[in-house]
């Protein structure tokens, strides 16, 4: 979020938690992207604050967390001291989570693969309506194709992203026999190493698709420890993921910090990932 919106988001999170009777003396920004994660102290609540227009996504995330808690999935939990629901203040959607103190060392690739495999098994045990990952691809493609929504996207990069999103959506998403519910974005930033073991966060991205779509978000070495994974499909999914990431960065209203840097990096990563895909 931009500085002015970030200040409003922090105030909304602090005020909401204080109104629930929990002591808030300070708010520490843990992550600032399209949503903000705040550690509120001394009550140690993690508040996730989403900007206007994301109420439905935040409510979906809370529901995913509730369902996964019932099957003991390796995910961060909602704060048990308050009702598991979305709070609204100043048009922001606020959800309240347990804060987990990070521990070291870094998560080994074999452990990463194991926790992702266990998470996939837990996701197969819950019944939840979720979009197919190709719906997310289609949304990104609409941003790319609409010059009003992505006015600064150069023509050559627009064609690269459009062709990649459209072509790989068809190549990856046609066969759905092995699809299941996925995390959606299990990259290293969404896997915390805690005293309870590794836990996934940011559950609003849950969608349906092949497990390779999730594996494409993890470090490349993780897939080597995930039995049965299709390495060629992972490479195609990785190119598709970078194309979606880049499409979001070129939105006129994108709020990601260092957006200009990530616009350049994203396009470079798309090209590099395409070079590693199977011919055709």
matplotlib code that plots the C-alpha trace (Angstrom):
import matplotlib.pyplot as plt

x = [0.0, 1.0, 2.0, -1.3, -3.4, -0.9, -1.5, -5.2, -4.9, -2.7, -5.2, -8.1, -6.3, -5.4, -8.8, -10.6, -8.5, -8.8, -12.5, -12.6, -11.0, -7.5, -4.6, -2.9, 0.1, 1.8, 1.5, 4.4, 4.1, 5.1, 4.3, 3.0, 1.7, -1.8, -2.8, -1.0, -0.1, 0.3, 1.6, -0.3, 1.4, 1.2, -1.9, 0.1, -2.6, -1.7, -4.2, -4.5, -5.9, -7.3, -8.1, -11.6, -13.0, -11.5, -14.1, -15.2, -11.6, -10.9, -14.1, -13.2, -9.8, -11.4, -13.6, -10.7, -8.8, -11.8, -12.2, -8.5, -8.3, -10.9, -8.6, -5.4, -3.8, -0.3, -1.7, -1.7, -4.8, -7.3, -7.0, -9.0, -9.8, -12.2, -15.0, -13.7, -15.2, -14.3, -14.3, -15.0, -13.6, -13.0, -13.9, -11.0, -11.6, -9.8, -9.2, -7.4, -4.9, -2.6, 0.9, 3.7, 7.2, 9.5, 12.3, 15.4, 17.0, 15.6, 13.2, 15.0, 13.7, 12.7, 10.8, 9.1, 8.0, 6.7, 4.6, 3.2, 2.3, 0.6, -1.2, -2.5, -3.7, -5.6, -7.1, -8.5, -10.4, -12.5, -15.4, -15.1, -16.2, -13.1, -12.3, -10.2, -6.7, -7.5, -10.1, -7.2, -5.3, -8.3, -8.5, -4.9, -5.4, -8.2, -5.9, -3.3, -5.7, -7.4, -5.2, -7.2, -6.4, -2.7, -1.9, 1.9, 2.5, 4.7, 3.3, 6.0, 5.5, 1.8, 2.0, 4.5, 2.2, -1.0, 0.5, 1.9, -1.2, -3.5, -1.3, -0.3, -3.8, -4.9, -1.8, -2.0, -5.6, -7.2, -6.9, -8.6, -8.8, -6.1, -7.2, -7.7, -8.0, -4.7, -3.1, -2.7, 0.5, 2.7, 5.9, 8.5, 7.0, 3.8, 5.5, 6.5, 8.9, 7.4, 7.6, 4.8, 6.7, 6.2, 2.8, 1.2, -0.3, -2.2, -5.1, -7.2, -5.5, -7.0, -8.1, -8.5, -5.9, -3.0, -0.5, 2.2, 0.6, 1.4, 4.9, 5.7, 5.6, 8.1, 11.9, 12.8, 14.5, 11.3, 9.7, 12.6, 11.3, 7.6, 6.9, 5.0, 5.3, 5.4, 8.5, 7.6, 4.2, 5.9, 8.1, 5.0, 3.2, 6.2, 6.1, 2.4, 2.8, 5.4, 3.1, 0.3, 2.6, 3.7, 0.2, -0.8, 2.2, 1.2, -2.3, -2.9, -4.0, -1.4, -0.3, 2.8, 5.8, 8.7, 6.3, 8.6, 11.4, 9.0, 7.6, 11.1, 11.9, 8.6, 9.0, 12.6, 11.4, 8.7, 11.2, 13.6, 10.8, 9.6, 13.1, 13.1, 9.7, 9.4, 9.4, 5.9]
y = [0.0, 3.6, 5.5, 7.4, 4.2, 2.3, 4.8, 4.4, 0.6, 0.6, 2.8, 0.6, -2.5, -0.9, 0.6, -2.7, -4.8, -2.2, -2.1, -5.9, -5.4, -6.4, -4.1, -2.4, -0.1, -0.4, -1.8, -3.3, -3.7, -7.3, -7.1, -4.4, -5.6, -5.4, -6.2, -5.3, -7.7, -6.0, -7.4, -5.6, -5.6, -6.4, -8.5, -10.3, -10.3, -10.5, -8.3, -8.7, -5.5, -5.6, -2.4, -1.5, -4.0, -7.1, -7.9, -11.1, -12.3, -11.8, -13.6, -16.5, -16.7, -16.9, -19.7, -21.6, -21.2, -22.5, -25.5, -26.4, -26.1, -28.9, -31.3, -30.1, -28.7, -27.1, -23.5, -20.5, -20.2, -17.5, -15.8, -17.9, -14.9, -13.3, -14.4, -15.9, -13.3, -10.2, -6.8, -3.7, -0.2, 2.7, 0.5, -1.9, -5.6, -6.9, -10.5, -11.4, -14.3, -15.9, -14.4, -16.9, -15.9, -16.9, -19.4, -20.6, -22.1, -21.8, -24.5, -27.4, -28.3, -31.8, -30.4, -27.8, -30.6, -32.7, -29.9, -29.0, -32.7, -32.7, -29.5, -31.0, -34.0, -31.8, -29.8, -33.0, -33.6, -30.4, -29.5, -25.9, -24.0, -22.3, -20.9, -22.9, -21.4, -20.7, -18.1, -16.2, -16.5, -15.1, -12.1, -11.3, -11.6, -9.0, -6.6, -7.0, -6.7, -3.6, -0.6, 1.6, -0.8, -1.2, 2.1, 2.0, -1.6, -1.4, -3.0, -5.7, -6.7, -6.6, -9.1, -11.3, -11.4, -11.9, -14.7, -16.4, -16.2, -17.3, -20.1, -21.6, -21.3, -23.7, -25.9, -26.3, -26.1, -28.4, -31.8, -31.5, -35.1, -34.7, -31.3, -30.7, -27.8, -26.0, -23.3, -21.2, -19.3, -21.4, -19.5, -19.1, -15.8, -17.7, -20.5, -19.6, -21.5, -21.5, -23.3, -25.5, -26.3, -24.8, -23.2, -21.8, -18.3, -16.2, -18.7, -16.3, -17.7, -21.1, -22.5, -25.7, -27.1, -29.6, -29.8, -28.7, -25.2, -25.0, -26.6, -23.9, -21.3, -23.1, -23.2, -25.4, -28.0, -28.7, -30.5, -33.0, -34.2, -34.3, -37.8, -38.1, -34.4, -33.7, -31.6, -30.3, -29.2, -27.4, -25.4, -24.4, -23.4, -21.4, -19.3, -18.9, -17.7, -15.1, -13.9, -13.4, -11.7, -9.3, -8.6, -7.5, -5.2, -3.3, -2.5, 1.2, 0.8, -1.7, -1.0, -3.2, -1.3, -0.9, -1.6, -0.3, -2.6, -5.6, -4.7, -5.1, -8.2, -9.9, -9.5, -10.9, -13.9, -14.6, -14.8, -16.9, -19.3, -19.6, -20.5, -23.5, -24.8, -27.8, -27.0, -26.1]
z = [0.0, -0.6, 2.6, 3.0, 2.6, 4.9, 7.7, 7.4, 7.4, 10.5, 12.3, 11.2, 12.6, 15.9, 16.5, 15.6, 18.0, 20.8, 20.5, 21.1, 24.5, 23.7, 24.7, 21.8, 22.5, 19.2, 15.7, 13.8, 10.0, 9.2, 5.5, 3.2, -0.2, -1.6, 2.0, 5.2, 8.1, 11.5, 14.7, 17.5, 20.9, 23.7, 22.9, 20.1, 17.5, 13.8, 11.9, 8.2, 6.7, 3.2, 1.2, 0.0, -2.4, -0.9, 1.7, -0.1, -0.5, 3.2, 4.2, 2.0, 3.7, 7.1, 5.9, 4.5, 7.8, 9.8, 7.6, 7.6, 11.4, 11.6, 9.7, 11.5, 8.4, 8.7, 8.5, 10.7, 12.9, 13.6, 17.0, 19.4, 21.7, 19.2, 17.0, 13.7, 11.3, 9.2, 10.8, 8.8, 9.6, 7.3, 4.4, 5.2, 5.8, 8.9, 10.0, 13.2, 13.5, 16.0, 15.9, 15.6, 16.5, 13.6, 14.5, 12.6, 10.7, 7.2, 6.1, 4.3, 0.9, 2.0, 4.9, 2.6, 0.3, 3.2, 4.7, 1.2, 0.7, 4.1, 3.3, 0.0, 1.8, 4.3, 1.4, -0.1, 3.1, 3.1, 0.9, -0.3, -3.4, -4.9, -8.3, -10.8, -11.2, -14.8, -13.6, -12.0, -15.3, -17.1, -14.7, -15.3, -19.0, -18.9, -17.2, -19.9, -22.7, -21.3, -22.0, -19.6, -16.7, -17.7, -19.5, -18.9, -20.2, -23.3, -26.4, -26.7, -23.1, -23.5, -26.3, -24.3, -21.3, -23.4, -25.4, -22.3, -20.2, -23.1, -24.4, -21.0, -19.7, -22.5, -22.2, -18.4, -17.6, -20.2, -18.4, -15.0, -14.0, -11.3, -10.0, -6.3, -3.9, -3.6, -1.5, -4.6, -3.7, -1.3, -2.0, 0.8, 1.9, 2.8, 4.8, 8.3, 10.4, 13.9, 17.2, 16.0, 12.8, 9.3, 8.8, 5.6, 5.7, 3.1, 2.5, 0.4, -2.8, -2.5, -5.8, -7.8, -10.1, -10.3, -7.4, -9.9, -9.9, -6.2, -6.6, -9.2, -6.4, -4.2, -4.7, -7.6, -5.4, -3.5, -6.4, -6.4, -3.0, -4.0, -5.4, -8.6, -9.7, -13.4, -13.8, -17.3, -16.0, -13.1, -15.5, -17.5, -14.4, -13.2, -16.4, -16.0, -12.4, -13.4, -16.2, -13.7, -11.2, -13.9, -15.1, -11.5, -11.3, -14.5, -13.2, -12.9, -9.3, -8.1, -4.5, -4.3, -2.9, -5.4, -8.2, -10.9, -9.8, -9.8, -13.2, -14.7, -12.7, -13.5, -17.3, -17.1, -15.0, -17.6, -20.4, -18.4, -17.3, -20.9, -22.1, -19.7, -20.9, -23.1, -26.8, -28.0]

ax = plt.figure().add_subplot(projection="3d")
ax.plot(x, y, z, "-o")
ax.set_aspect("equal")
plt.show()
